[in-house]
Amino acid sequence: MDPAEPVDAEFEALFRRAFVAEVAKKSGLMWVVYDGAWHPVWHVWLDDAVCVVAGGDEQPLPGIRDQREVLLDLRAKSTRAQVAQVRATVEVIEPTHPDWGDVTALLAAERLNLFEPDEAVARWARECVVVHLRPTDLLASPGHLGDDDQREQPLESPARTVEGRPFSLHRQRRAPRLSPRREA
């Protein structure tokens, strides 16, 4: 066997890392699962890790600083279908960390509707936590995903509509036609 040719296990690991990287780069939203709760987050991909800013006025990820490991649920951008599940380690990026400037610059550039863009990084340093979620194990991929639909029943609420449309006493008028009818 040629030493330059990768063995099957090495190729499989390389393929899995590339697959996770490609899916994470293309999706704009993913789910972070820990402590039995699912949290939707926007993110960016940088140096083989998912970068997320949370807390303060940004997206809520309560207790992420205390987590060692989380589950990432990656979804397709167009269909929102589950594409992969990945186990990831959590690394907090403090303002003194050498990667702080690169990570926050990319997060600020990708953040939609950023409030006070010039002050965002300073605000994140004061109020938020920035984390690297580094994938370690690909748990499920296309063809190997679970059969459950991952839907939850809505919470009971007086605002929840159980029945169809409400009864109407009067006939509703249709919108007027803008062009005359053609006679055949």
C-alpha positions, 0 to 999 in steps of 0.5 A, a space after each residue: 500500500 502506498 503510504 501517501 494513500 490514506 487508510 479507510 479510517 483516516 479517509 472516513 474521519 476526513 470526510 466526516 469533518 469536511 461534511 460537517 464543515 460544509 453543512 455548518 457553513 451553508 446553514 444560517 441557523 442550527 440548534 444547540 442541545 444541552 440540559 434537555 433544551 433545544 436552542 436555535 442559534 445563528 452562527 459562523 464557521 471559523 477554523 473547524 469550529 462553530 462560533 456563537 455569541 450569546 447573552 446580553 441583547 443577543 441570542 439566549 443560551 443560558 448556562 452555555 459557559 458551564 457546559 463541557 459538551 453540547 449536541 449540534 443539530 444541523 439543518 438544511 437552509 432551504 428545507 430546514 430538514 435535519 442533515 446531521 447531529 454532531 457532538 461538540 466541545 464548548 470553549 469560551 473565548 474571552 476578550 484576552 484569548 488570541 482568537 478574540 479579534 478574528 472571531 468577533 470580527 467575523 461574527 460582527 460581519 455576519 450578524 444581520 441587523 446589528 445594533 450599533 455595529 461600531 460598539 458591538 464587539 465592546 458590548 459583547 466583551 462586557 455583556 455576552 459570552 462568545 464560544 467555539 463549539 468544536 465538533 468531535 463526533 458525527 452522531 447522525 448523517 443522511 440515511 442514518 437519522 432517527 425516525 421521529 419527527 422531533 415535533 412537540 405539542 404546543 403548550 396549552 394557552 388561551 391564545 391557542 386556536 383549536 377550532 376552524 375559522 370563526 363564524 361570520 354573520 355577513 358575506 365577505 366581499 371579494 376584492 374587485 377585479 382589476 381587469 375586465 372579464 373576457 367573453 369566450 
